[in-house]
């Protein structure tokens, strides 16, 4: 009687795969590319974003369209929350830094959760997309960021008002 499940021996597949030494060499090259190609760019964009947030009013100006939405969602200190939310485009941790001194727990919660859900930030994802040569432009990334923020904000605000606090 013949089996329905044929038996394949590993030796028959071994010739189809890349040798281990080649895989290790290629992987080591990728690690070096991340360390010396990606990490400095992340530090520069994160540092520049922090300087923009602390020493210029640029993020406050960009946050103006979010302030009425935050007020509509009954988020306390809407202007500071808007600035923190907009700063999420530059770096994932920047909103948490800007919202650390806010008095309202609801505002800190909303800013913290939205900074994790935005997912498109220039310091890591933007650099990777540019390095991978994916045909996305800066405008496309900004539109994705705004859409994710506008979709997630009412959900997070409702969760903050009715479930958490």
N, C-alpha and C positions, 0 to 999 in steps of 0.2 A: 504494500500500500504506500502510495506516495504522499508526502506531507504537503499541506497547503502553504506552509511557511518555509520558503527555502532558507537554507543556512548560508550566510555569507561569511567568509573568513577575513579577518583584518588584513592579512597579507595581500589580498587582492585589491584593497583600497589604498594601501600605503603609497603606491606609485602615483596616485592622483593628487596628493597633497604636497604643499611646500615643505621643504626640510626644516627641522626645528632651528637650526643655526640661522637660516635666512629669516625666519619669523622673529627670532630674538633680535637680530640686527635691525630689521625694519621697525620693530616695536621700540627699541632703544632710540632710534632716530626720531620717532614720534614723541617720545618723552622729552628729548632734548629740544625739539621744536616747541613743545608746550612751555618748558622752563624758560627758554631764552627768546622765544618769539611771542608768546601769549602773555606771560606774567608781567613783563615790563609795561606792555600796553594796558593791562588791567590796572596796574598801579597808577599810571599816568591819568587814565580817564577817571578813576576813582578819586584821585587827588584833585584833579581839575573840577570835578563835580562838587567836591566838598568846599573848594574855594569859591565856586560860583554860588553855592547855597549860603555860605557864611558872609561873604564880603560884597555881594552884588544883589540888587533887587530883581535880577532876571527871572528867577524861578517864581517870585511873587507875581510878576507880570504874566507869566505863562499860566499861573494858577487861577487867574481871574475867571475864566469860563467855568471852572469847577466849583467856585464858591457858591453860586445860586443853587446848584445841584446838592451840595453838601448842606446848605441851609434848608432846602426842601426836605432832605432826609433827616433833619433835626440832629445834625452832628454839631456838638458844641465847638466853638473856636474854629469856624469853617475856613477862615483865611489861612491859619497856620496849618490846618489839615490839608488844604489844597496845595500849599507849597510843598509839604512833605510828600503828597501823592505824586505831584509832577516830578519831584526829584527822583522818584523810582525809575524814571526812564534812564537816568545816568548810572545808577548803581542800586543793587538790591538792599544794601544796608543803610544807605543814606536816609531814607524815610524814618527808620528807627532812631537814628541819631537826632534828626530834627524834631521828632515827636517825644523824645525822652523827657523833656521838661514841661510838657503839657499837663494841665491839672486834671482834665476829664479822662476817666478810665475808658469811656466809650470812644472818645477820639483816638486815644492811644491804641485801643483794640482795633478799630477800623483801619488806621494807618498801618499797623503791624500786619494785619491779615492781607490788606490790599497790596502791600509791598511784596508779599510772597506770591500772590496770585497774578501779578502783572506779568511776570516771566520774561518780558522783553526789556532788557536793560543793556545799555551800550558797553558797560565795562567787561562783560563776559560774552553774552550771546551775540552782540553786535560784532565783536572782534572775530568770533568763530565763524559767523556767517560771511564776513569779508574774506577771511583766510580760506574758506572752503569754496569761494567763487560761486556761491549760489546767486542767481540773478535777482536779488532783492536790493532795492535802493533804500536809502535812509528814510525817504518819505513812506515807503511801504512799512518799514519797521515802526515808524511813529504812528501810522494809522492802526496797525495791530495793537500797539500799546494803548492807544486811546480807546479802541473798541473793547479790549479786555477790561480796562478800567471802568468804562461806563457800564458794561454788562455786570461786572462783579460788584460794583459799589452798592447798588440797591439791595442785593442779596446779603452782603456783609453787614450793611446798616440794619436791615431787618433782623438779622441774626443777633446783632449786638443789642438792639433795643428789646427784643422779645424773648430771647433765650438766655443770653449771658448776663445782662445787667437789668 
